[in-house]
Amino acid sequence: MSSTLSSLTGPDLFRLTSYSPDQRSPIEGLIYDLLATSLIHPEDWERIALGDRERLLRCSEKEKTLALLVQMGLLTHYQSARIGAGSTFGLVLGNYRVIDRIGAGGMAVVFKAEHLEMRHVVAIKVLHVTRGQDPRLETRFSAEMRAVARLRHPNIVAAVDAGRAFSPDPEGPVLWYLVMEFVPGQDLEEYVLSHGPLPIGKACNIAHQIACALGETAKFNLVHRDIKPSNVIITAEEQAKLLDFGLSRRTDNRMTQPGTVLGTLDFMAPEQARDASMADVRADVYGLGGTLFWCLTGQLPFPGEGNMTEVLMRRLTQPAPSVRAVLPSLPAELDAVVGRMMALSPDDRYSSPQSVMRALLPFLKPGSLNGLSRSFLTVPALSPSNGPRSTWGGTGTRETTKRILVVDDEPGIRDLCRAVLQGEGMLCDEAPTGSQALAAAAAVPYDLVLLDVNMPGLSGLEVLVRLREAPPSPHVKIIMFSGQASPDEMAGMLMAGADDYLTKPCSIVQLHGRVQSALRLQEAQDRTDLLNNRLLAVNAELERNLSSRDGDLAEVRNALVLALAKLVEQRENEGPGHLVRLQRYCQALAEAAARTATFADQIDARFIDMLVCCAPLHDIGKVELPDHILLKPGKLAPEERILMQAHTTLGADTLKDVARQQGAALAFLQMAIDIARHHHERFDGAGYPDRLAGEAIPLAARIVTIADVYDALRSRRSYKPALSHVAALQLMTEASAGQFDPALMQVFRGCAGEIERIYQEVGG
């Protein structure tokens, strides 16, 4: 029996109907049940070796079997303990299997789990309801599920699913569960305990993010009522996420009984201690103030002394403590902010999370985002009289101070954007209306415009259209803001000329990332302009020397093109001999091909001369790629690979722009265009960018493809070793079916000795 079971695949297992349970050994029955219920995933069972399956099924002791299942990665220690204790109900909840226990709160237990089909990791909050238990717990948990399901915000842990699991025992419990995104990281309480009190900038950034999350909950009239460090998760990227809405309440729904006290006393607002049903968003502001106090000092704002009644009475009358009493170096202005957040009377606190965000802005530091150290408020604002500060360095890169225009009718949004971007060394102007934005853009060559969609007077869409008609700078980037526009409306704005969009409210991380991405693209386009100018200079030099001897002209042309191509070689960290080897490979292959009947009427001395000159320009489009893609040492992600592949069209388009202005060099440039665009096509049609096949691929590109691939295989890279001549030749001829022109490959094999000699002579 064991040999049969050990060789079964997942689908086969469930077709095992010819064996009754009493025919199986106890261990076979255990493993069969674990597989049937997906506590052991069938895919994982199939993954282990047949010998390991046999070893498991030969076990005679349950405890030893479970230990082996953990050792082989088929179960976790938590699952094994539950199975060993016979407590398996709740280990599978709907489409999820529980992996581990994360923690517990006042109402429920939180588990780490995995989706049975998609196999992504989630967190599941489970409420264990037994007969006779207070039915209001179910009502409250159900309310939490509905509340969190409506919230979509980068600083709120998102809910993705919910349900109930019923015990097979009619008298057993019902498990209500809420499935949430799994956020790796520490809660803020653990984070401060392990790292110590946080720097001012980092602490204020975390509080700012949670205030942003509370701004989202306020849109739905939700009050969290339990803001505390243990309900805030900090990711490895220092993004803060708010969780646990188990005590939340809609301000238009008095589900909480008057006089009830709910929440954690250490961070509870005085009015909530009196009557939780009366708490509004200002109670959450109070809890956030206490949380900020914890971040800055590593201490509770009100250390508990005495019994619960004494602590509660002090909370009703005790004013907020001063952070400076614990941390004398704290700025008095920030101490005042914390004091106002924790004022005894709700009327003396900030009235909204947005007000808290504005109050925290002067204390934010970019170091809390990206390890930078400049203050957000160290760079003066831009005035129309400020001239551009932009120079081109000797390496072909531009050193520039970017100019940003923030257009939004909400002062808080403008303040946030300005603080974040000025901290990155950018110059920022603000405009509250579309008309003022157009006037500012007419006076200053902005690099990027952050543009609100819904504004009084001119709408964001109207401003977008006018900016595209009369752009303030050649490659200005425009990012749209909106808190109400639908995805279809935002997509329409992209078609109207926007470069990107952000949904309000957005986190500082999102704003920073989108702006940096847009500016990197602008830098690439600036490099394109520089490349165009240099190519035009090359052709102008050629025109000026037409009276020279043909040999001298070709020599000057070749030298200029080679120098231009070295711009890419230097950025890509290619070895110094790569371009020279490529030219000589192409010359040797073309000369050998010209001696065959297949290519004799296509290749002459002029073709070879132009091929040798143009070959170094094959990767000229890479000058437009951002460094984080071009210089990435590891494997490219799918979206990065798409950008990398775009170097073929970028290079060809750049050369076409030059060709339109330089008719005298059209034949030379047309071959360069063909090589740049098509040197990654495959003979079988599976290449890029145009999926050309066979002889539809220009002959010059087919030759360069072979030479370039050979040199790449022979050269060492950070992600691969260099291959020998024999290994490279074998790989190209035997393991690359469909990639190269078969007729050219036959010629290549015939002159392989010459190719190897070139490699040895030129070297790396």
C-alpha positions in Angstrom: 0.0 0.0 0.0 2.8 2.5 0.9 4.5 2.2 -2.4 1.2 3.0 -4.2 0.5 6.1 -2.0 4.1 7.4 -2.2 4.0 7.5 -6.0 0.7 9.3 -6.3 0.4 12.8 -7.7 -2.1 15.3 -6.2 -5.0 14.6 -8.6 -4.3 10.8 -8.4 -4.6 11.0 -4.6 -8.2 12.1 -4.7 -9.1 9.2 -7.1 -7.9 6.7 -4.5 -11.4 5.3 -3.9 -10.6 1.6 -4.0 -9.0 1.6 -0.6 -11.1 2.0 2.5 -9.7 3.8 5.5 -9.3 0.5 7.4 -6.9 -0.8 4.7 -4.4 2.0 5.4 -1.9 2.0 8.1 -2.3 4.8 10.7 0.6 6.8 9.2 -0.7 6.3 5.7 -4.1 7.4 6.9 -2.6 10.5 8.6 -0.7 11.6 5.4 -3.7 10.8 3.2 -5.9 13.0 5.4 -3.3 15.8 5.4 -3.1 15.7 1.7 -6.8 15.5 1.2 -7.4 18.6 3.4 -4.4 20.4 1.8 -2.6 20.8 5.1 0.2 19.2 3.1 0.0 20.8 -0.3 -0.1 18.2 -3.1 2.6 20.2 -5.0 4.9 20.0 -2.1 4.3 16.3 -1.7 5.2 15.7 -5.4 8.4 17.9 -4.9 10.1 15.6 -2.4 12.0 12.6 -3.6 10.4 9.1 -3.8 12.8 7.8 -1.2 11.7 10.4 1.3 8.0 9.6 0.7 8.8 5.9 1.4 10.7 6.9 4.5 7.7 8.9 5.8 5.2 6.1 5.1 7.4 3.5 6.8 7.3 5.5 10.1 5.4 3.8 12.8 5.1 6.7 15.3 3.0 9.8 14.7 5.3 12.1 16.6 8.3 11.0 14.5 6.3 11.3 11.2 5.3 14.9 12.1 8.9 15.8 12.9 10.0 14.4 9.5 7.2 16.4 7.8 8.6 19.6 9.4 12.2 18.7 8.5 11.2 18.2 4.8 9.3 21.5 4.7 5.9 19.9 4.3 4.6 21.3 7.6 5.5 24.1 9.9 6.3 23.7 13.6 3.0 25.4 14.4 1.0 23.1 12.1 2.8 20.0 13.5 2.0 21.0 17.1 -1.7 21.5 16.3 -2.0 18.2 14.3 -0.1 16.4 17.1 -2.6 17.7 19.6 -5.6 16.7 17.5 -6.7 20.3 17.1 -6.9 20.6 13.3 -10.2 22.6 13.1 -9.3 26.1 11.8 -6.0 25.1 10.2 -7.9 25.4 6.8 -10.2 28.4 6.5 -12.0 28.6 3.1 -9.3 28.9 0.5 -6.5 29.4 3.0 -4.3 27.1 5.1 -2.9 28.5 8.3 0.9 28.4 8.5 1.8 30.0 11.8 0.4 32.1 14.7 1.4 35.8 14.6 -0.2 37.2 17.6 -3.4 37.9 19.5 -5.5 40.9 20.6 -8.4 41.5 22.8 -10.9 39.9 20.4 -9.1 37.7 18.0 -6.0 35.8 17.0 -3.9 36.6 13.9 -2.3 33.9 11.8 0.0 33.8 8.9 -1.6 31.8 6.1 -1.3 30.8 2.4 -3.9 30.7 -0.4 -4.3 27.1 -1.5 -4.3 27.8 -5.2 -2.4 31.1 -5.8 0.0 30.3 -2.9 0.5 33.9 -1.9 0.9 34.7 1.8 -1.7 36.5 3.8 -2.6 37.4 7.4 -5.9 36.1 8.8 -7.6 37.5 11.8 -9.8 34.9 13.5 -12.6 35.4 16.0 -13.4 32.3 18.0 -17.1 32.4 18.9 -18.6 29.7 21.2 -22.1 29.0 22.4 -23.2 31.5 25.0 -20.6 34.1 24.1 -21.6 37.7 23.9 -23.2 38.1 20.5 -22.0 41.7 20.2 -18.5 40.3 19.5 -19.8 38.8 16.3 -21.5 42.1 15.5 -18.4 44.1 16.1 -16.1 41.7 14.1 -18.6 41.8 11.2 -18.6 45.6 11.4 -14.8 45.6 11.3 -14.8 43.4 8.1 -17.1 45.7 6.3 -15.2 48.8 7.5 -11.8 47.6 6.4 -13.1 46.3 3.1 -13.9 49.9 2.0 -10.4 51.2 2.8 -7.8 51.3 0.1 -4.7 53.3 1.2 -0.9 52.7 1.1 -0.7 53.2 4.9 -3.6 50.9 5.8 -3.3 47.1 5.8 -5.8 46.0 3.1 -8.6 43.5 3.6 -8.9 41.0 0.7 -11.4 38.3 1.9 -13.6 37.2 4.8 -15.8 34.3 5.8 -16.9 31.8 8.5 -15.8 28.2 9.2 -18.2 25.9 11.1 -17.0 23.1 13.3 -18.0 19.6 12.4 -19.3 19.3 15.9 -22.8 21.0 16.1 -21.9 22.2 19.5 -18.5 23.4 18.4 -17.4 27.0 17.8 -17.8 29.2 14.7 -14.7 30.8 13.4 -15.2 34.3 11.8 -12.1 35.3 9.8 -10.9 38.4 8.0 -8.1 37.9 5.4 -5.7 40.8 5.1 -2.5 41.5 3.1 0.6 40.1 4.9 3.0 42.9 5.7 6.5 41.7 6.6 8.0 43.9 9.4 7.8 44.8 13.0 5.0 46.5 14.9 6.0 50.0 16.1 6.2 48.9 19.7 8.7 46.1 18.9 10.5 48.4 16.5 11.2 51.0 19.2 12.1 48.4 21.8 14.7 46.9 19.4 16.0 50.1 17.8 15.6 52.5 20.7 14.0 56.0 20.5 13.7 57.1 16.9 15.4 60.2 15.3 13.0 63.1 15.1 12.6 62.9 11.3 11.9 59.2 11.3 9.4 59.4 14.2 7.6 62.4 12.5 7.5 60.6 9.2 5.8 57.6 10.7 3.3 59.8 12.5 2.7 61.7 9.3 2.0 58.4 7.4 -0.5 57.3 10.1 -2.2 60.7 10.0 -2.5 60.2 6.3 -4.2 56.9 6.9 -6.6 58.4 9.4 -7.5 61.0 6.8 -8.7 58.2 4.6 -10.7 56.6 7.4 -12.3 59.9 8.2 -13.7 60.0 4.6 -15.9 57.0 5.6 -16.8 58.5 9.0 -14.7 55.8 10.8 -13.0 56.3 14.1 -10.3 53.7 14.8 -10.4 54.2 18.7 -7.2 52.1 19.3 -4.3 54.0 17.8 -1.2 52.7 19.5 2.3 51.5 18.5 1.4 47.8 18.4 -1.3 48.6 15.8 1.3 50.1 13.4 3.5 47.9 11.2 6.8 49.2 10.0 8.1 47.6 6.8 11.8 47.2 5.7 11.3 50.3 3.5 10.1 52.2 6.6 6.5 52.4 5.3 4.0 52.6 8.2 0.7 50.7 7.9 -2.2 50.9 10.3 -4.1 47.7 11.2 -6.7 46.4 13.7 -10.0 48.1 13.2 -11.7 45.9 15.7 -12.8 48.8 17.9 -13.6 51.2 15.0 -17.0 52.8 14.8 -18.9 54.9 12.3 -19.6 58.3 13.7 -23.1 58.1 12.3 -23.7 54.7 14.0 -23.9 54.4 17.8 -23.2 50.7 18.0 -21.1 51.1 21.2 -23.2 51.3 24.3 -23.0 54.6 26.2 -20.7 54.5 29.1 -18.5 51.7 27.6 -14.7 52.0 27.7 -12.9 50.6 24.7 -9.3 50.7 23.7 -5.8 50.5 25.2 -5.6 52.7 28.3 -1.9 53.8 27.7 -2.9 55.8 24.6 -6.6 56.4 25.2 -8.1 59.9 24.9 -9.8 61.1 28.1 -13.3 61.4 26.5 -13.0 57.8 25.3 -12.1 56.7 28.8 -15.4 58.3 29.9 -17.6 57.1 27.1 -16.3 55.3 24.0 -19.5 55.9 22.1 -18.8 59.7 22.1 -15.2 59.5 20.6 -14.6 61.1 17.2 -11.5 61.5 15.0 -9.9 63.7 17.6 -9.6 60.7 19.9 -7.5 59.1 17.2 -5.4 62.3 17.0 -4.8 61.9 20.8 -3.7 58.2 20.3 -1.4 59.3 17.5 0.1 61.9 19.8 0.8 59.2 22.4 2.3 57.0 19.7 4.6 59.8 18.6 5.6 60.3 22.2 6.6 56.6 22.4 8.6 56.9 19.2 10.6 59.9 20.4 11.2 58.7 23.9 10.8 54.9 24.0 8.5 55.5 27.1 4.8 55.5 27.7 3.3 58.9 28.0 1.4 57.9 31.2 3.3 55.1 33.0 0.6 53.1 34.9 0.9 53.3 38.7 -1.8 52.1 41.0 -4.9 50.1 40.3 -7.1 50.5 37.1 -9.5 52.9 38.8 -6.6 55.2 39.9 -5.1 55.1 36.4 -8.4 55.8 34.8 -9.1 58.8 37.1 -5.7 60.3 36.4 -6.3 60.0 32.7 -9.5 62.0 32.9 -7.6 65.0 34.5 -3.9 64.7 33.8 -2.5 67.0 31.1 -0.2 65.7 28.4 3.4 65.2 29.5 6.2 67.2 27.8 8.4 65.3 25.5 11.2 67.7 26.3 11.1 66.6 30.0 12.4 63.2 28.7 14.3 64.5 25.6 15.6 68.0 26.3 17.2 68.3 22.8 13.7 68.1 21.2 12.7 71.4 19.4 10.2 73.3 21.5 8.0 73.6 18.4 7.6 69.8 18.1 7.0 69.5 21.8 4.1 71.9 21.3 2.7 69.8 18.4 2.7 66.7 20.5 1.1 68.6 23.4 -1.7 69.9 21.2 -2.3 66.4 19.8 -2.7 65.1 23.4 -4.7 68.1 24.8 -7.2 67.1 27.5 -10.1 68.7 25.7 -10.9 67.5 22.2 -11.6 71.2 21.2 -8.0 72.1 22.0 -6.5 69.4 19.7 -6.0 69.5 16.0 -9.4 69.1 14.4 -8.4 66.7 11.6 -5.6 64.3 10.5 -4.8 66.8 7.7 -4.1 69.5 10.3 -1.7 67.0 12.0 0.1 66.3 8.7 0.6 70.0 8.1 1.9 70.5 11.7 4.5 67.7 11.3 5.8 68.9 7.9 8.6 71.1 9.2 10.1 68.2 11.2 10.2 65.5 8.4 13.6 64.4 7.2 14.3 62.6 3.8 16.7 60.4 5.8 13.6 58.5 7.0 12.8 57.7 3.4 16.0 57.0 1.6 18.9 57.4 3.9 19.5 61.0 2.9 20.5 63.6 5.5 19.3 67.0 4.1 16.5 68.8 5.8 13.2 69.1 3.9 13.3 72.9 4.4 16.9 73.8 3.5 16.5 74.9 -0.1 14.9 78.3 -0.9 11.8 78.5 -3.0 12.0 79.2 -6.7 11.1 82.7 -8.0 10.8 83.6 -11.6 14.0 85.5 -11.4 16.0 82.4 -10.5 18.1 81.4 -13.5 18.7 77.8 -14.5 21.6 76.0 -12.9 22.5 73.3 -15.4 25.8 72.2 -16.7 27.0 69.2 -18.7 29.8 67.3 -17.1 32.7 65.8 -19.0 31.2 62.3 -18.8 28.2 63.3 -20.8 25.8 63.5 -17.8 24.0 66.7 -16.8 24.3 68.2 -13.3 21.1 70.1 -12.7 18.8 71.5 -10.1 15.3 70.4 -11.1 12.4 72.9 -11.1 9.0 71.7 -10.0 5.6 73.5 -10.1 3.0 72.2 -7.7 -0.6 73.1 -8.8 -3.3 72.3 -6.3 -6.1 74.3 -4.6 -5.4 72.5 -1.2 -2.6 74.3 0.8 -1.8 71.1 2.7 -1.1 69.1 -0.5 1.1 71.9 -1.8 3.0 72.1 1.5 3.6 68.4 1.6 4.9 68.2 -2.0 7.1 71.2 -1.5 8.6 69.9 1.7 9.4 66.5 0.2 10.8 67.8 -3.1 12.9 70.6 -1.6 14.4 68.1 0.7 15.7 66.4 -2.5 17.4 69.6 -3.6 14.7 70.6 -6.1 13.3 74.1 -6.5 9.6 74.3 -6.0 6.9 76.9 -6.9 3.2 76.7 -6.0 0.1 77.7 -7.8 -3.4 77.4 -6.3 -5.2 77.8 -9.7 -4.8 76.7 -13.3 -4.5 80.3 -14.5 -1.7 81.0 -12.1 0.0 77.8 -13.1 0.0 78.8 -16.8 1.4 82.2 -16.0 4.2 80.6 -13.9 5.0 78.1 -16.7 5.3 80.9 -19.2 8.0 82.5 -17.1 10.0 79.6 -15.8 11.3 76.5 -17.7 9.9 73.9 -15.2 11.1 70.3 -15.5 8.0 68.8 -13.9 4.5 69.9 -13.1 2.4 68.2 -10.3 -1.2 69.1 -11.4 -4.4 68.6 -9.6 -7.4 67.5 -11.7 -10.2 69.3 -9.9 -9.6 73.0 -9.3 -11.7 76.2 -9.4 -11.6 78.0 -12.7 -9.5 76.1 -15.2 -9.6 72.3 -14.6 -6.4 70.2 -14.5 -7.3 68.7 -17.9 -7.5 72.2 -19.5 -4.2 73.2 -18.0 -2.6 69.9 -19.2 -3.7 70.5 -22.8 -2.4 74.1 -22.8 0.9 73.0 -21.3 1.4 70.5 -24.0 0.6 73.1 -26.6 3.2 75.5 -25.1 5.5 73.5 -22.9 7.7 75.4 -20.5 10.7 73.2 -21.4 11.4 70.7 -24.2 10.8 67.5 -22.1 8.6 68.8 -19.3 6.9 66.0 -17.3 3.3 66.3 -16.0 2.0 64.2 -13.1 -1.8 64.4 -12.4 -3.3 64.4 -8.9 -6.8 63.3 -8.1 -8.8 62.0 -5.2 -12.0 61.5 -7.2 -11.2 60.7 -10.8 -11.9 57.1 -11.9 -9.2 54.9 -13.4 -10.7 55.4 -16.9 -10.7 59.2 -16.5 -7.0 59.1 -15.4 -6.2 56.8 -18.3 -7.8 59.4 -20.6 -5.5 62.1 -19.1 -2.5 59.9 -20.0 -3.8 59.9 -23.6 -4.2 63.7 -23.4 -0.5 64.1 -22.5 0.0 63.3 -18.8 3.1 61.3 -18.0 1.8 59.7 -14.8 -0.9 60.1 -12.1 -1.2 59.9 -8.3 -4.3 59.1 -6.3 -4.9 61.5 -3.3 -4.1 61.1 -0.5 -0.7 59.6 -1.5 2.2 58.6 0.8 5.5 60.4 0.8 7.1 57.2 -0.6 4.7 57.2 -3.6 5.2 60.9 -4.3 9.0 60.6 -4.1 9.1 57.5 -6.3 6.8 58.9 -9.1 8.6 62.2 -9.3 12.0 60.5 -9.4 10.8 58.1 -12.1 9.5 60.9 -14.3 12.7 62.9 -13.9 14.9 59.9 -14.8 12.9 59.7 -18.1 13.5 63.4 -18.7 17.3 62.9 -18.1 17.2 60.1 -20.7 15.5 62.5 -23.2 18.1 65.1 -22.4 20.8 62.6 -23.2 19.1 61.9 -26.5 19.3 65.6 -27.4 23.0 65.6 -26.5 23.5 62.5 -28.6 21.7 64.1 -31.6 23.8 67.2 -31.3 27.0 65.2 -31.2 25.9 63.1 -34.2 25.1 66.3 -36.1 28.5 67.6 -35.2 30.0 64.3 -36.6 28.2 64.7 -39.9 29.0 68.4 -40.1 32.7 67.6 -39.6 32.3 65.1 -42.5 30.7 67.7 -44.7 33.5 70.1 -44.0 36.1 67.6 -45.1 34.5 66.4 -48.3 37.3 68.0 -50.2 39.8 65.8 -48.5 41.0 62.6 -50.0 38.6 59.7 -49.8 40.9 57.7 -47.5 41.4 60.6 -45.1 37.6 61.2 -45.0 36.8 57.6 -44.2 39.5 57.6 -41.5 38.1 60.8 -39.9 34.6 59.4 -40.1 35.5 56.1 -38.5 37.4 57.8 -35.7 34.5 60.2 -34.9 31.9 57.3 -35.0 34.1 55.2 -32.8 34.6 58.0 -30.3 30.8 58.5 -30.2 30.1 54.8 -29.7 32.6 54.8 -26.8 30.1 56.9 -24.8 27.9 53.8 -24.6 30.9 51.5 -24.0 32.0 53.7 -21.0 28.5 53.8 -19.5 28.1 50.0 -19.8 31.5 49.2 -18.5 32.5 47.2 -21.6 36.1 46.2 -22.0 38.2 48.7 -24.0 38.6 46.3 -26.9 35.0 45.5 -27.6 34.3 48.0 -30.3 37.5 47.3 -32.2 37.0 43.6 -32.1 33.4 44.0 -33.3 34.6 46.0 -36.3 37.2 43.4 -37.2 34.8 40.5 -36.7 32.4 42.1 -39.1 35.1 42.9 -41.6 36.4 39.3 -41.6 32.9 37.8 -41.8 31.8 40.1 -44.6 34.9 39.6 -46.7 34.5 35.8 -46.4 30.8 36.0 -47.3 31.6 38.1 -50.3 33.6 35.2 -51.7 30.5 32.9 -51.7 27.8 32.7 -54.4 25.1 33.5 -51.9 26.4 36.9 -51.0 28.7 37.9 -53.8 26.1 40.2 -55.4 25.2 41.8 -52.1 28.6 42.6 -50.6 31.3 44.8 -52.2 34.1 46.9 -50.9 31.9 50.0 -50.2 29.4 47.8 -48.2 32.3 46.4 -46.1 33.7 49.9 -45.5 30.4 51.3 -44.3 29.7 48.1 -42.2 33.0 48.5 -40.3 32.3 52.1 -39.7 28.6 51.6 -38.6 29.0 48.5 -36.5 30.1 50.4 -33.3 26.8 52.3 -33.3 24.7 49.1 -32.8 24.0 49.9 -29.1 23.9 53.7 -29.4 20.3 53.7 -28.0 21.6 52.5 -24.6 22.8 56.0 -23.9 19.1 56.9 -23.3 18.6 54.1 -20.7 18.7 54.9 -17.0 21.7 53.6 -15.0 19.7 51.4 -12.7 18.7 49.3 -15.7 21.8 49.5 -17.9 24.2 48.7 -15.0 22.0 46.2 -13.1 24.3 43.3 -12.3 21.5 40.6 -11.9 18.6 39.4 -14.0 16.3 42.1 -15.3 12.6 42.1 -14.2 10.0 41.8 -17.0 9.3 45.6 -17.0 13.0 46.3 -16.9 13.6 43.9 -19.8 11.0 45.8 -21.9 12.9 49.1 -21.3 16.2 47.4 -22.1 14.8 46.1 -25.4 13.7 49.6 -26.3 17.3 50.6 -26.9 17.0 49.3 -30.4 14.2 51.7 -31.4 15.7 54.6 -29.4 19.0 54.3 -31.2 17.3 54.0 -34.6 15.1 57.0 -34.0 18.1 59.1 -32.9 19.9 58.2 -36.1 16.8 58.9 -38.2 16.6 62.4 -36.8 20.2 63.0 -37.9 19.5 61.5 -41.3 16.7 63.9 -42.0 19.1 66.8 -41.6 22.1 65.2 -43.4 21.2 64.0 -46.8 24.8 63.8 -47.9 25.5 61.0 -45.5 22.2 59.2 -46.1 23.6 55.8 -47.2 26.0 55.6 -44.3 23.3 56.6 -41.8 20.7 54.2 -43.3 23.0 51.3 -42.6 23.6 52.6 -39.1 19.8 52.8 -38.6 19.4 49.2 -39.9 22.0 47.9 -37.5 20.8 49.8 -34.4 17.2 48.7 -34.9 17.5 45.1 -36.1 20.6 43.6 -34.5 18.4 41.7 -32.0 16.1 40.3 -34.6 16.2 36.5 -35.0 16.2 34.6 -38.3 13.2 32.6 -37.2 11.2 35.8 -36.5 11.2 35.5 -32.7 13.4 38.5 -32.1 12.7 42.2 -31.4 11.6 44.9 -32.0 9.8 44.2 -35.3 9.9 40.4 -35.4 11.5 40.4 -38.8 12.4 37.0 -40.2 14.8 35.6 -42.8 16.2 38.0 -45.4 13.7 40.7 -44.3 16.4 41.5 -41.7 18.9 43.8 -43.3 22.2 42.0 -44.2 24.4 44.4 -42.2 22.3 43.7 -39.0 22.5 39.9 -39.6 26.3 40.2 -39.7 26.6 42.4 -36.6 24.3 40.1 -34.7 26.7 37.2 -35.1 29.8 39.3 -34.3 28.1 40.9 -31.2 26.9 37.6 -29.8 30.3 35.9 -30.2 32.1 38.7 -28.4 29.5 38.8 -25.6 30.0 35.0 -25.1 33.8 35.4 -25.0 33.6 38.4 -22.6 33.3 38.1 -18.8 30.3 39.9 -17.2 29.3 40.3 -13.5 26.6 37.7 -14.0 28.5 35.2 -16.2 32.0 33.9 -16.9 33.8 34.2 -20.2 33.5 31.2 -22.6 36.3 29.7 -24.6 36.3 30.0 -28.4 35.2 26.4 -28.8 32.4 26.7 -26.3 31.1 29.9 -27.8 31.2 28.5 -31.3 29.4 25.3 -30.1 26.7 27.3 -28.4 26.1 29.5 -31.4 26.0 26.6 -33.9 24.2 23.9 -31.9 22.2 25.5 -29.1 20.9 28.6 -30.9 18.6 27.2 -33.5 16.7 29.9 -35.4 18.7 32.8 -34.1 21.2 33.4 -36.9 21.2 33.4 -40.7 22.2 29.8 -41.6 24.2 30.8 -44.7 26.2 33.4 -42.7 26.8 30.9 -39.9 28.3 28.5 -42.4 30.6 31.3 -43.5 31.3 32.1 -39.8 32.3 28.5 -39.1 34.6 28.6 -42.1 36.5 31.7 -40.8 36.3 30.8 -37.1 40.1 30.6 -36.9 40.4 34.2 -38.1 37.8 35.3 -35.6 39.7 33.6 -32.7 42.9 35.3 -33.9 41.2 38.7 -33.8 40.0 38.1 -30.2 43.5 37.1 -29.1 45.2 40.1 -30.8 42.8 42.8 -29.6 42.1 41.3 -26.1 39.8 42.7 -23.4 
